[in-house]
């Protein structure tokens, strides 16, 4: 698997980088990889690559 820092940021975190939208980081739900059920190694959604989520497991 790739590191979260190599992944693009979620739409919420991308918008939170703009002035006046900083509170949107709390709305990001991509804090972990979401695997496709019954499929090994295939992801439905990757975790957010935003630095604010890098320390989270």
C-alpha positions in Angstrom: 0.0 0.0 0.0 1.1 3.6 -0.5 1.6 6.1 2.2 -1.3 8.5 2.9 1.0 11.5 2.1 1.2 10.2 -1.5 -2.6 10.4 -1.9 -4.6 13.4 -3.0 -6.6 15.3 -0.3 -10.3 14.7 0.0 -12.6 17.4 -1.4 -13.3 18.6 2.1 -9.6 19.1 2.9 -8.9 20.6 -0.5 -11.5 23.3 0.2 -10.4 23.6 3.8 -7.0 24.9 2.5 -8.8 28.1 1.3 -9.3 31.0 3.6 -12.6 30.9 5.5 -13.1 27.2 5.1 -10.7 25.8 7.7 -13.5 24.2 9.7 -14.1 21.7 6.8 -11.2 19.5 8.0 -13.6 18.2 10.7 -16.0 17.0 8.0 -13.5 14.8 6.2 -14.6 11.2 6.4 -11.7 9.7 4.4 -9.5 9.0 7.4 -8.8 5.4 6.5 -8.7 3.2 3.4 -12.1 1.7 2.6 -11.7 -1.8 1.0 -14.1 -3.4 -1.4 -15.9 -6.2 0.4 -14.6 -9.7 -0.6 -11.9 -8.3 -2.8 -8.3 -8.3 -1.6 -6.2 -5.3 -2.4 -9.0 -3.3 -4.1 -10.1 -0.1 -2.5 -13.5 1.7 -2.8 -11.9 4.8 -1.4 -8.4 5.7 -0.3 -7.7 7.7 2.8 -7.2 11.4 2.5 -3.6 12.5 1.8 -4.0 15.8 3.8 -1.2 16.3 6.4 -3.8 16.8 9.1 -4.7 13.1 8.8 -1.1 11.8 8.4 -0.7 11.0 12.1 -3.9 9.0 12.3 -3.7 5.2 12.0 
